[in-house]
């Protein structure tokens, strides 16, 4: 006995089992996958429906629905139109400056909360040149070069002391034409406050020669004097008046226990082998008596030493080491800070002497990294302050008939 299945005519004219067909709100039958249930519960053909952002459906002739920028749809009451594109209101905000509607993901944080459009951000918000914090116009000061600073950094800058990250000294023009140049960083602490100390220093060290910077390793009265790269002879002339006017009456360095003197040597003037020899010499355990006496200190915290090989010159990922090799310089970090002219020049002469001593290819490797060989080689006429110091400390024998100073 056969079963007769009742059929209906679909909207496309095909006959289809009535029990499987779906009757839509337009009075026509459709296959199940050809219809959707609208948010009001009505059933409509897929082609006559729009899928909302939320996943629901509405009639595509509903005037209250808008197409979003991403191709989906949503009710107009839940949306905002920005530059002819529709966005969900929940994805938008109001600029706290101009009150225009903005898209959150492409807007900016206001320093005091809320969001900003790009135009207002560019016009109103500025980054501090020294510490990098952001602030609005009323909170920042602007110098003659267009550099903005927050109130705290602006106050320090007015005293002549800039942030630690300032790199102005690197761009200052050297007097020497020599490729071998030395940059000095001398840390000091002012006896009567940072501003007074900076004003005293500026009487003798010009703004086109050095920058006065903050340093987190120093006290609140600390100043790091950072010079441009130049020759030892030029540095000697530039600091002469500074040392002649008794800096110890206004500043402290050697006695603080915190201050150091760093000397940067231009890597472009050194061969790879020469730099490797210097690295080995500074770190060689048998040389530490000589090196530490010249430096005035040993420091595992700021200038660690460890036995090296020539090939170790390739690696420069440690900063707090005796010889810090960077992309542009080799930085001698070994010296204790000093306000004594002889000690200051002795430090500079040691750096240059070591560069010269490690240079010749005809000097054997063992000799080039030997403290005793270095002392025997050191010419007094070229390095008078270093030679006199090593003589006073007994590393160099006094000449017959010469009396101590």
Buried (B, 14 or more C-beta within 10 A) or exposed (E): EEEEEEBBEBBEEEEBEEEEBBEBBEEBBBBEEBBBEBBEEBBBBEEBBBBBBEEBBBBEEBEEBBEBBEEBBBBBEBBBEBEEBBBBEEBBBBBBBEEEBBBEEEBBEBBEEBBBBEEBBEBBBBBBBBBEBBBBEEBBBEEEEEBBBBEEBBEBBEBBBBBEEBEEBBEBEBBBEBEBBBBBBBBBBBBEEBBBBBBBBBEBBEEEBBBBBBBEEBEEBBBBBBBBBBBBEBBBEBBEEBBEEEBBEBBBBBEBEBBBBBBBBBBEBBEEBBBBBBBBBBBBEEBBEBBBBBBBBBBEEBBBBEEBEBEBBEEBEEEEBBBBBEEEBBBBBBBBBBBBBBBBBBBBBBBBBBBBBBBEEEBEEEBBBBBEBBBEBBEBEEBBBBBBBBBEEEBBEEEEEEEEE
